[in-house]
Amino acid sequence: GLRKEYIEAIADLTATALHCKNVNTSNWVDVLPRDTGSRQSKERYILRFLANPKIKPDLVMQGFVKEAVGRVRCNGSVAVLMLDQSKIAGGFECLMLSLRLGKRAIPVLWSVCQTQGAIGFATQEELLDKASRFFPEGIPMMLVADLTLIHLSAPTRLLSNPYADFCL
């Protein structure tokens, strides 16, 4: 399993995302419950955690996300997925897929890349393909993304679901 410090970091960052009601990491810095000192120190903490190769978001988040998807399904709602790219610091960008649960967005999966500008389509496709195992067939879903984030000519397993829809 994960070491205690990783479990605490996941709890802190998830609580921060829920409090902020978004997955924009620059907003998280103001409310992150860590005594790390300066704003820059908190930015580095978030970056190090999200980019840590020991943390496998698809494995760590799988149980939590399946429960959240179950709640969406029980309510008969459409699963609304949001794909967002945020600059973290020092040329690092975070591509985050989140699920709307009520009036909040919870992180589902993320990928941190060192890049200048947009994260490539291959990373987006990989993230969406990993997410496909969280969603049972037949659940209605909608992907919300900035037009620059999605390459529609490369369908993924997740979006090939006949119940899936797009909002760009």
C-alpha positions as protocol buffer text, in pm:
chain_id: "A"
residue {
  index: 1
  type: GLY
  ca { x: 0 y: 0 z: 0 }
}
residue {
  index: 2
  type: LEU
  ca { x: 84 y: 364 z: 18 }
}
residue {
  index: 3
  type: ARG
  ca { x: 288 y: 524 z: 294 }
}
residue {
  index: 4
  type: LYS
  ca { x: 104 y: 736 z: 550 }
}
residue {
  index: 5
  type: GLU
  ca { x: 242 y: 1064 z: 406 }
}
residue {
  index: 6
  type: TYR
  ca { x: 94 y: 983 z: 62 }
}
residue {
  index: 7
  type: ILE
  ca { x: -245 y: 892 z: 209 }
}
residue {
  index: 8
  type: GLU
  ca { x: -249 y: 1220 z: 405 }
}
residue {
  index: 9
  type: ALA
  ca { x: -150 y: 1415 z: 93 }
}
residue {
  index: 10
  type: ILE
  ca { x: -431 y: 1253 z: -109 }
}
residue {
  index: 11
  type: ALA
  ca { x: -678 y: 1340 z: 167 }
}
residue {
  index: 12
  type: ASP
  ca { x: -555 y: 1701 z: 190 }
}
residue {
  index: 13
  type: LEU
  ca { x: -556 y: 1760 z: -186 }
}
residue {
  index: 14
  type: THR
  ca { x: -896 y: 1595 z: -234 }
}
residue {
  index: 15
  type: ALA
  ca { x: -1045 y: 1804 z: 49 }
}
residue {
  index: 16
  type: THR
  ca { x: -887 y: 2113 z: -106 }
}
residue {
  index: 17
  type: ALA
  ca { x: -1038 y: 2035 z: -448 }
}
residue {
  index: 18
  type: LEU
  ca { x: -1380 y: 1981 z: -288 }
}
residue {
  index: 19
  type: HIS
  ca { x: -1353 y: 2305 z: -92 }
}
residue {
  index: 20
  type: CYS
  ca { x: -1250 y: 2504 z: -402 }
}
residue {
  index: 21
  type: LYS
  ca { x: -1521 y: 2332 z: -608 }
}
residue {
  index: 22
  type: ASN
  ca { x: -1278 y: 2306 z: -900 }
}
residue {
  index: 23
  type: VAL
  ca { x: -962 y: 2134 z: -1010 }
}
residue {
  index: 24
  type: ASN
  ca { x: -759 y: 2446 z: -1083 }
}
residue {
  index: 25
  type: THR
  ca { x: -446 y: 2392 z: -877 }
}
residue {
  index: 26
  type: SER
  ca { x: -368 y: 2764 z: -855 }
}
residue {
  index: 27
  type: ASN
  ca { x: -686 y: 2802 z: -647 }
}
residue {
  index: 28
  type: TRP
  ca { x: -583 y: 2516 z: -419 }
}
residue {
  index: 29
  type: VAL
  ca { x: -277 y: 2702 z: -290 }
}
residue {
  index: 30
  type: ASP
  ca { x: -490 y: 2949 z: -93 }
}
residue {
  index: 31
  type: VAL
  ca { x: -678 y: 2680 z: 102 }
}
residue {
  index: 32
  type: LEU
  ca { x: -434 y: 2388 z: 119 }
}
residue {
  index: 33
  type: PRO
  ca { x: -427 y: 2284 z: 489 }
}
residue {
  index: 34
  type: ARG
  ca { x: -50 y: 2247 z: 511 }
}
residue {
  index: 35
  type: ASP
  ca { x: 199 y: 2441 z: 720 }
}
residue {
  index: 36
  type: THR
  ca { x: 443 y: 2469 z: 433 }
}
residue {
  index: 37
  type: GLY
  ca { x: 500 y: 2842 z: 457 }
}
residue {
  index: 38
  type: SER
  ca { x: 485 y: 3054 z: 145 }
}
residue {
  index: 39
  type: ARG
  ca { x: 254 y: 3030 z: -153 }
}
residue {
  index: 40
  type: GLN
  ca { x: 547 y: 2914 z: -365 }
}
residue {
  index: 41
  type: SER
  ca { x: 620 y: 2636 z: -118 }
}
residue {
  index: 42
  type: LYS
  ca { x: 258 y: 2515 z: -142 }
}
residue {
  index: 43
  type: GLU
  ca { x: 277 y: 2525 z: -524 }
}
residue {
  index: 44
  type: ARG
  ca { x: 589 y: 2306 z: -512 }
}
residue {
  index: 45
  type: TYR
  ca { x: 417 y: 2066 z: -270 }
}
residue {
  index: 46
  type: ILE
  ca { x: 119 y: 2025 z: -506 }
}
residue {
  index: 47
  type: LEU
  ca { x: 348 y: 1983 z: -807 }
}
residue {
  index: 48
  type: ARG
  ca { x: 567 y: 1723 z: -635 }
}
residue {
  index: 49
  type: PHE
  ca { x: 266 y: 1521 z: -526 }
}
residue {
  index: 50
  type: LEU
  ca { x: 84 y: 1529 z: -859 }
}
residue {
  index: 51
  type: ALA
  ca { x: 404 y: 1445 z: -1050 }
}
residue {
  index: 52
  type: ASN
  ca { x: 522 y: 1174 z: -808 }
}
residue {
  index: 53
  type: PRO
  ca { x: 577 y: 856 z: -1013 }
}
residue {
  index: 54
  type: LYS
  ca { x: 499 y: 644 z: -704 }
}
residue {
  index: 55
  type: ILE
  ca { x: 141 y: 772 z: -707 }
}
residue {
  index: 56
  type: LYS
  ca { x: -64 y: 591 z: -970 }
}
residue {
  index: 57
  type: PRO
  ca { x: -388 y: 791 z: -985 }
}
residue {
  index: 58
  type: ASP
  ca { x: -581 y: 519 z: -1166 }
}
residue {
  index: 59
  type: LEU
  ca { x: -500 y: 268 z: -889 }
}
residue {
  index: 60
  type: VAL
  ca { x: -525 y: 510 z: -595 }
}
residue {
  index: 61
  type: MET
  ca { x: -854 y: 669 z: -700 }
}
residue {
  index: 62
  type: GLN
  ca { x: -1030 y: 364 z: -846 }
}
residue {
  index: 63
  type: GLY
  ca { x: -1232 y: 262 z: -538 }
}
residue {
  index: 64
  type: PHE
  ca { x: -1324 y: 619 z: -451 }
}
residue {
  index: 65
  type: VAL
  ca { x: -1432 y: 701 z: -806 }
}
residue {
  index: 66
  type: LYS
  ca { x: -1638 y: 382 z: -845 }
}
residue {
  index: 67
  type: GLU
  ca { x: -1830 y: 480 z: -531 }
}
residue {
  index: 68
  type: ALA
  ca { x: -1887 y: 833 z: -664 }
}
residue {
  index: 69
  type: VAL
  ca { x: -2001 y: 697 z: -1001 }
}
residue {
  index: 70
  type: GLY
  ca { x: -2238 y: 464 z: -813 }
}
residue {
  index: 71
  type: ARG
  ca { x: -2394 y: 768 z: -642 }
}
residue {
  index: 72
  type: VAL
  ca { x: -2439 y: 940 z: -978 }
}
residue {
  index: 73
  type: ARG
  ca { x: -2593 y: 625 z: -1118 }
}
residue {
  index: 74
  type: CYS
  ca { x: -2832 y: 579 z: -822 }
}
residue {
  index: 75
  type: ASN
  ca { x: -2959 y: 933 z: -872 }
}
residue {
  index: 76
  type: GLY
  ca { x: -3026 y: 859 z: -1239 }
}
residue {
  index: 77
  type: SER
  ca { x: -2803 y: 1152 z: -1332 }
}
residue {
  index: 78
  type: VAL
  ca { x: -2569 y: 1195 z: -1625 }
}
residue {
  index: 79
  type: ALA
  ca { x: -2204 y: 1151 z: -1524 }
}
residue {
  index: 80
  type: VAL
  ca { x: -2047 y: 1486 z: -1614 }
}
residue {
  index: 81
  type: LEU
  ca { x: -1671 y: 1460 z: -1669 }
}
residue {
  index: 82
  type: MET
  ca { x: -1455 y: 1770 z: -1695 }
}
residue {
  index: 83
  type: LEU
  ca { x: -1116 y: 1774 z: -1863 }
}
residue {
  index: 84
  type: ASP
  ca { x: -901 y: 2070 z: -1765 }
}
residue {
  index: 85
  type: GLN
  ca { x: -538 y: 2168 z: -1806 }
}
residue {
  index: 86
  type: SER
  ca { x: -373 y: 2390 z: -1545 }
}
residue {
  index: 87
  type: LYS
  ca { x: -26 y: 2534 z: -1520 }
}
residue {
  index: 88
  type: ILE
  ca { x: 134 y: 2427 z: -1194 }
}
residue {
  index: 89
  type: ALA
  ca { x: 481 y: 2583 z: -1190 }
}
residue {
  index: 90
  type: GLY
  ca { x: 815 y: 2584 z: -1369 }
}
residue {
  index: 91
  type: GLY
  ca { x: 691 y: 2460 z: -1706 }
}
residue {
  index: 92
  type: PHE
  ca { x: 475 y: 2183 z: -1556 }
}
residue {
  index: 93
  type: GLU
  ca { x: 115 y: 2140 z: -1665 }
}
residue {
  index: 94
  type: CYS
  ca { x: -149 y: 1918 z: -1505 }
}
residue {
  index: 95
  type: LEU
  ca { x: -420 y: 1754 z: -1714 }
}
residue {
  index: 96
  type: MET
  ca { x: -700 y: 1664 z: -1475 }
}
residue {
  index: 97
  type: LEU
  ca { x: -1018 y: 1468 z: -1534 }
}
residue {
  index: 98
  type: SER
  ca { x: -1284 y: 1529 z: -1272 }
}
residue {
  index: 99
  type: LEU
  ca { x: -1637 y: 1409 z: -1206 }
}
residue {
  index: 100
  type: ARG
  ca { x: -1918 y: 1641 z: -1106 }
}
residue {
  index: 101
  type: LEU
  ca { x: -2079 y: 1520 z: -787 }
}
residue {
  index: 102
  type: GLY
  ca { x: -2357 y: 1753 z: -685 }
}
residue {
  index: 103
  type: LYS
  ca { x: -2221 y: 2106 z: -708 }
}
residue {
  index: 104
  type: ARG
  ca { x: -1859 y: 1997 z: -674 }
}
residue {
  index: 105
  type: ALA
  ca { x: -1590 y: 1851 z: -898 }
}
residue {
  index: 106
  type: ILE
  ca { x: -1385 y: 1564 z: -762 }
}
residue {
  index: 107
  type: PRO
  ca { x: -1051 y: 1467 z: -917 }
}
residue {
  index: 108
  type: VAL
  ca { x: -1067 y: 1131 z: -1093 }
}
residue {
  index: 109
  type: LEU
  ca { x: -734 y: 1108 z: -1276 }
}
residue {
  index: 110
  type: TRP
  ca { x: -449 y: 1341 z: -1358 }
}
residue {
  index: 111
  type: SER
  ca { x: -127 y: 1352 z: -1549 }
}
residue {
  index: 112
  type: VAL
  ca { x: 155 y: 1600 z: -1493 }
}
residue {
  index: 113
  type: CYS
  ca { x: 385 y: 1681 z: -1782 }
}
residue {
  index: 114
  type: GLN
  ca { x: 674 y: 1917 z: -1827 }
}
residue {
  index: 115
  type: THR
  ca { x: 572 y: 2117 z: -2130 }
}
residue {
  index: 116
  type: GLN
  ca { x: 540 y: 2465 z: -2268 }
}
residue {
  index: 117
  type: GLY
  ca { x: 177 y: 2504 z: -2373 }
}
residue {
  index: 118
  type: ALA
  ca { x: -90 y: 2245 z: -2436 }
}
residue {
  index: 119
  type: ILE
  ca { x: -49 y: 1883 z: -2331 }
}
residue {
  index: 120
  type: GLY
  ca { x: -62 y: 1659 z: -2638 }
}
residue {
  index: 121
  type: PHE
  ca { x: -352 y: 1449 z: -2759 }
}
residue {
  index: 122
  type: ALA
  ca { x: -176 y: 1122 z: -2673 }
}
residue {
  index: 123
  type: THR
  ca { x: -177 y: 1214 z: -2302 }
}
residue {
  index: 124
  type: GLN
  ca { x: -544 y: 1313 z: -2319 }
}
residue {
  index: 125
  type: GLU
  ca { x: -634 y: 986 z: -2489 }
}
residue {
  index: 126
  type: GLU
  ca { x: -435 y: 784 z: -2235 }
}
residue {
  index: 127
  type: LEU
  ca { x: -609 y: 959 z: -1945 }
}
residue {
  index: 128
  type: LEU
  ca { x: -956 y: 902 z: -2092 }
}
residue {
  index: 129
  type: ASP
  ca { x: -877 y: 538 z: -2169 }
}
residue {
  index: 130
  type: LYS
  ca { x: -767 y: 479 z: -1809 }
}
residue {
  index: 131
  type: ALA
  ca { x: -1090 y: 641 z: -1690 }
}
residue {
  index: 132
  type: SER
  ca { x: -1297 y: 404 z: -1904 }
}
residue {
  index: 133
  type: ARG
  ca { x: -1256 y: 123 z: -1648 }
}
residue {
  index: 134
  type: PHE
  ca { x: -1425 y: 336 z: -1380 }
}
residue {
  index: 135
  type: PHE
  ca { x: -1752 y: 372 z: -1569 }
}
residue {
  index: 136
  type: PRO
  ca { x: -1984 y: 77 z: -1622 }
}
residue {
  index: 137
  type: GLU
  ca { x: -2130 y: 35 z: -1968 }
}
residue {
  index: 138
  type: GLY
  ca { x: -2466 y: 200 z: -2012 }
}
residue {
  index: 139
  type: ILE
  ca { x: -2413 y: 493 z: -1775 }
}
residue {
  index: 140
  type: PRO
  ca { x: -2502 y: 820 z: -1948 }
}
residue {
  index: 141
  type: MET
  ca { x: -2208 y: 1059 z: -1947 }
}
residue {
  index: 142
  type: MET
  ca { x: -2098 y: 1391 z: -2090 }
}
residue {
  index: 143
  type: LEU
  ca { x: -1742 y: 1517 z: -2134 }
}
residue {
  index: 144
  type: VAL
  ca { x: -1694 y: 1890 z: -2086 }
}
residue {
  index: 145
  type: ALA
  ca { x: -1366 y: 2025 z: -2219 }
}
residue {
  index: 146
  type: ASP
  ca { x: -1208 y: 2328 z: -2375 }
}
residue {
  index: 147
  type: LEU
  ca { x: -1203 y: 2292 z: -2753 }
}
residue {
  index: 148
  type: THR
  ca { x: -822 y: 2294 z: -2752 }
}
residue {
  index: 149
  type: LEU
  ca { x: -813 y: 1996 z: -2518 }
}
residue {
  index: 150
  type: ILE
  ca { x: -986 y: 1725 z: -2717 }
}
residue {
  index: 151
  type: HIS
  ca { x: -905 y: 1573 z: -3052 }
}
residue {
  index: 152
  type: LEU
  ca { x: -1235 y: 1439 z: -3179 }
}
residue {
  index: 153
  type: SER
  ca { x: -1089 y: 1227 z: -3460 }
}
residue {
  index: 154
  type: ALA
  ca { x: -924 y: 997 z: -3203 }
}
residue {
  index: 155
  type: PRO
  ca { x: -1215 y: 840 z: -3008 }
}
residue {
  index: 156
  type: THR
  ca { x: -1127 y: 665 z: -2685 }
}
residue {
  index: 157
  type: ARG
  ca { x: -1290 y: 365 z: -2522 }
}
residue {
  index: 158
  type: LEU
  ca { x: -1457 y: 596 z: -2272 }
}
residue {
  index: 159
  type: LEU
  ca { x: -1606 y: 822 z: -2535 }
}
residue {
  index: 160
  type: SER
  ca { x: -1704 y: 544 z: -2771 }
}
residue {
  index: 161
  type: ASN
  ca { x: -1972 y: 453 z: -2517 }
}
residue {
  index: 162
  type: PRO
  ca { x: -2302 y: 502 z: -2706 }
}
residue {
  index: 163
  type: TYR
  ca { x: -2435 y: 689 z: -2402 }
}
residue {
  index: 164
  type: ALA
  ca { x: -2152 y: 944 z: -2407 }
}
residue {
  index: 165
  type: ASP
  ca { x: -2192 y: 1301 z: -2524 }
}
residue {
  index: 166
  type: PHE
  ca { x: -1959 y: 1598 z: -2569 }
}
residue {
  index: 167
  type: CYS
  ca { x: -1974 y: 1961 z: -2465 }
}
residue {
  index: 168
  type: LEU
  ca { x: -1682 y: 2161 z: -2602 }
}
